[in-house]
């Protein structure tokens, strides 16, 4: 059966294929097939992906990972802890996407996105190509933070290609943190120039910030107890893991992406720059949905994540709040993916949900 979506698929080109022996978590290693792919989206922009899989077992489904604001592929894969490798070891075909202008996508000549809509259009084009490339009719999409918003927005464009949606601290509403709201109101004046910023294509580089925080990691760890926008719960992650995540995972983004997020916070509406109502389009979908939130997430509190579950018309939807009630520790924005307890609690929960819904 051929799936028709109305979205032109990206053209995928294989750059490199190798076999690697890499860590899944700490001393637990696995052997994987690895491909570096170039994806020329329907827009003409080029995006990058890393594909991981085990070629010694049958693959039951395909997964596309979408990182968050000003991040890249290292949101999901570090040298000693890799959610990518975990999923691949579970028999899934995993595609680690770098959004428009991030990581290798930027290395391939694609500048920072001029709008959030660019992310959505390009990612939808990639989804349309990934499913048949993996030999699947459909693909699961998993987004962290702003990547969750990308997943919510792209799914209505290619619903026939989506096997299910998983968001981890995924943005749907924004601004329940009072400091985020105050920042949004402060930047509202700049937001009036959003159309001009979009035309110019100005970018923000967060790489330096990541390195500074990594160099002053202990001070940042101590400050996390009281700082209202801390990225992780103190003590949740080994120093070398969080430092690698900060140094390798912070990236470029478009200034207009930040202004759009601030507009969502002040207006309380999840809409594209040209007025497309992403919230309404997503809410009408009947697709398997798993919404995950972290109890002590200061960047994307549960109050901003849960509305996606509440508003969804899906007949197969789950909301999961990770907290010490069942999962031993408190959870923050970054450690919900790469913290020391994530491989014990978060990853298996997602893996079980995916495998239950994989096509036979």
C-alpha positions in Angstrom: 0.0 0.0 0.0 1.3 3.4 -1.0 0.7 6.3 1.5 -0.4 9.6 0.0 0.1 12.7 2.2 0.4 15.7 0.0 3.8 16.5 1.4 6.7 16.1 -1.0 9.3 13.7 0.5 12.9 14.8 1.1 15.6 13.2 -1.0 17.8 11.1 1.1 21.5 10.6 0.2 23.8 8.2 2.0 27.0 10.0 3.1 28.6 7.2 5.1 27.8 3.7 6.4 29.8 2.0 9.1 29.5 -0.4 12.0 30.2 0.9 15.5 30.6 -0.5 19.0 29.2 2.1 21.3 27.8 2.6 24.8 24.1 2.3 25.5 24.6 3.3 29.2 27.9 3.3 31.1 29.5 -0.2 30.7 26.6 -1.6 28.6 27.7 -1.6 25.0 26.2 -2.7 21.7 27.1 -3.1 18.1 25.1 -1.1 15.6 24.9 -0.2 12.0 25.4 3.6 11.5 24.5 5.8 8.5 25.0 9.5 8.1 22.3 10.8 5.8 21.7 14.1 3.9 18.1 15.0 3.5 17.2 17.6 0.9 13.7 18.7 2.0 11.0 19.9 -0.4 12.0 23.5 0.6 15.4 23.0 -0.9 17.1 23.1 2.5 19.4 20.3 3.5 19.1 18.6 6.8 21.3 15.9 8.5 20.4 12.7 10.2 22.2 9.8 11.8 20.6 6.4 11.5 21.3 3.6 14.0 20.0 0.0 13.9 20.9 -3.6 14.7 21.3 -5.6 11.6 21.3 -8.9 13.4 17.6 -8.8 14.3 14.4 -7.9 12.6 13.5 -4.2 13.0 9.8 -3.8 14.0 9.4 0.0 13.6 11.1 3.3 12.8 11.6 6.3 15.1 12.5 9.9 14.2 14.1 11.9 17.1 13.6 15.7 17.2 15.8 17.8 19.5 14.9 21.0 21.2 15.7 24.7 21.1 19.2 25.6 20.1 20.3 21.9 20.4 21.4 19.1 18.0 21.9 15.4 17.8 23.7 15.2 21.1 20.4 15.7 22.9 19.9 12.0 22.4 23.4 10.5 22.1 26.5 10.9 24.3 29.7 8.9 24.5 28.6 7.0 27.7 24.8 7.3 27.5 22.7 7.1 24.4 19.0 6.9 24.1 19.5 6.4 20.3 21.5 3.2 21.0 19.0 2.0 23.5 16.1 2.3 21.0 18.2 0.6 18.3 19.1 -2.2 20.7 15.4 -2.7 21.3 15.0 -3.5 17.6 13.9 -0.1 16.3 15.3 1.7 13.3 16.3 5.1 14.8 16.8 8.4 12.8 18.4 11.2 14.8 17.4 14.4 13.0 19.2 17.8 13.2 16.7 20.5 12.5 17.1 23.3 9.9 20.4 25.1 10.6 21.6 22.8 13.5 24.6 20.6 13.7 25.5 18.9 10.5 22.5 20.5 8.8 24.4 23.8 9.2 27.6 22.1 8.1 25.7 21.1 4.9 25.1 24.8 4.2 21.7 25.4 5.7 21.6 28.6 7.8 19.5 28.9 11.0 15.8 28.7 10.4 14.0 32.0 9.7 10.8 30.7 11.3 9.4 27.8 13.4 7.3 27.0 10.3 10.6 26.1 8.5 11.2 23.5 11.1 7.7 22.0 10.6 7.8 22.0 6.8 11.3 20.5 6.6 10.7 17.8 9.3 7.4 16.8 7.7 9.3 16.4 4.4 11.8 14.2 6.2 9.2 12.0 7.8 7.6 11.4 4.4 11.0 10.1 3.2 12.2 8.2 6.3 9.3 5.8 6.5 9.8 4.2 3.1 13.6 4.4 3.5 13.2 2.2 6.6 10.8 -0.1 4.8 7.9 1.1 7.0 4.5 2.6 6.2 4.7 4.8 9.3 7.2 6.2 11.7 7.1 7.2 15.4 8.2 10.7 16.1 9.8 11.6 19.5 10.5 15.2 20.5 12.1 16.8 23.5 11.3 20.4 24.6 10.8 22.5 21.5 11.2 19.3 19.5 7.9 18.3 21.0 6.2 21.4 19.5 7.7 20.4 16.1 6.2 17.0 16.5 2.8 18.4 17.4 2.9 20.8 14.5 4.1 18.4 11.8 1.8 15.4 12.6 -1.3 17.0 11.0 0.6 17.5 7.8 1.5 13.8 7.4 -0.9 11.9 9.7 -0.9 8.8 7.4 2.9 8.5 8.1 2.7 8.8 11.9 2.7 5.6 13.9 2.6 7.5 17.2 3.8 10.7 18.9 6.0 10.8 22.0 7.0 14.1 23.6 9.4 14.4 26.5 9.0 17.7 28.4 7.5 18.8 25.1 6.3 22.3 24.6 2.6 22.8 23.9 1.7 25.7 26.1 4.5 28.0 27.3 5.0 30.5 30.1 3.7 28.9 33.3 7.1 29.6 34.8 6.8 33.2 36.1 10.4 34.0 35.0 9.7 32.8 31.5 6.6 34.9 31.4 8.5 38.0 32.5 11.2 37.4 30.0 8.5 37.1 27.3 6.9 40.3 28.3 10.4 42.0 28.3 11.1 40.8 24.7 7.6 41.7 23.5 8.9 45.0 22.2 11.6 43.3 20.1 8.9 40.9 18.9 7.3 43.7 17.0 10.2 43.5 14.6 9.7 39.7 14.2 8.9 39.9 10.4 12.1 41.9 9.9 14.1 39.4 11.9 12.7 36.6 9.9 13.7 38.3 6.6 17.2 39.0 7.9 17.6 35.5 9.3 19.6 36.5 12.4 20.9 33.6 14.5 21.7 32.9 18.1 24.7 30.8 19.1 24.4 29.0 22.4 27.6 27.0 22.1 29.6 29.5 24.2 26.9 29.4 26.9 27.1 25.6 27.1 30.9 25.7 27.5 30.7 28.4 30.2 28.2 26.4 32.2 30.3 23.2 31.7 33.4 25.0 33.0 31.6 26.3 36.0 29.6 23.1 36.4 29.8 22.8 40.2 28.6 26.4 40.7 25.8 25.8 38.2 24.9 22.6 40.1 24.7 24.5 43.4 22.7 27.3 41.8 20.3 24.8 40.3 18.6 24.4 43.7 17.3 27.9 43.6 17.6 29.3 40.1 14.1 29.5 38.5 15.2 28.3 35.1 17.7 25.5 35.9 18.1 22.8 33.3 18.5 19.8 35.6 17.9 18.6 39.1 21.1 18.8 41.2 22.6 15.4 41.7 20.6 13.8 38.9 23.4 13.4 36.4 27.1 12.5 36.6 29.3 15.5 36.1 31.1 14.1 33.0 27.7 13.3 31.3 26.1 16.8 31.9 29.4 18.5 30.9 29.5 16.6 27.6 25.8 17.4 27.0 26.5 21.1 27.6 29.6 21.3 25.4 28.5 19.2 22.5 24.7 19.6 22.6 24.3 23.4 22.6 24.1 24.9 19.1 22.8 27.7 16.8 19.2 28.7 16.3 17.3 31.5 14.6 16.6 34.6 16.7 13.0 34.5 15.4 12.5 31.0 16.9 13.1 32.6 20.3 10.7 35.5 19.5 8.1 33.1 18.4 8.3 31.1 21.6 8.0 34.3 23.6 4.9 35.2 21.6 3.4 31.9 22.5 4.0 32.7 26.2 2.4 36.2 26.1 -0.5 35.3 23.8 -1.1 31.8 25.1 -1.6 30.4 21.6 0.4 27.8 19.8 0.4 29.3 16.3 2.9 29.6 13.4 4.4 32.9 12.3 1.8 33.2 9.5 -1.1 32.4 11.8 -1.5 28.6 11.3 -3.2 27.2 14.4 -1.0 24.3 15.3 -2.9 23.6 18.5 -6.3 23.1 16.8 -4.8 20.9 14.1 -3.0 18.7 16.5 -6.0 18.4 18.9 -8.2 17.0 16.2 -5.8 14.1 15.4 -6.6 10.5 16.5 -3.0 9.2 16.7 -1.3 7.2 19.5 0.1 9.8 21.9 2.4 9.6 24.9 3.1 12.9 26.8 5.9 12.7 29.3 6.6 15.5 31.9 9.2 15.9 34.6 8.0 16.9 38.1 10.8 19.5 38.8 11.2 20.8 35.2 11.7 24.6 35.5 12.1 25.2 31.8 9.0 23.3 30.7 6.9 22.7 33.7 4.2 19.9 33.7 1.6 22.7 33.4 3.0 23.5 29.9 3.3 19.9 28.8 0.0 18.3 30.0 -2.5 20.4 27.8 -1.4 18.4 24.8 -2.8 15.3 26.4 -5.9 17.1 27.7 -6.9 18.6 24.4 -6.0 15.6 22.2 -8.9 13.7 20.5 -6.8 10.5 20.4 -8.4 7.4 21.6 -5.0 6.0 22.6 -3.3 8.6 24.7 -1.2 8.5 27.9 0.1 11.2 30.2 3.1 10.2 32.4 4.6 12.4 35.1 7.9 11.2 36.3 8.4 11.9 40.0 9.7 10.3 43.2 6.3 8.8 43.9 7.2 5.9 41.5 10.6 6.6 40.0 12.7 7.2 43.1 14.1 10.7 42.2 13.0 14.2 41.1 13.3 14.9 37.3 14.3 18.0 35.4 14.4 19.2 31.8 17.6 17.6 30.6 17.9 14.7 33.0 14.6 13.3 31.9 16.5 12.1 28.8 20.2 11.7 30.0 20.2 11.7 33.8 21.7 8.7 35.6 18.2 7.2 36.4 16.8 7.8 32.9 18.0 4.4 31.5 16.3 2.7 34.4 13.0 4.4 34.3 12.3 6.7 31.4 13.9 4.8 28.5 12.1 1.4 29.3 8.8 3.2 29.7 9.1 4.7 26.2 10.5 1.5 24.7 7.6 -0.6 26.1 5.1 2.0 24.8 6.6 1.9 21.3 6.9 -1.8 21.0 3.3 -2.3 22.0 2.3 -0.2 19.0 4.8 -1.4 16.4 3.2 -3.0 13.4 3.7 -6.7 13.2 
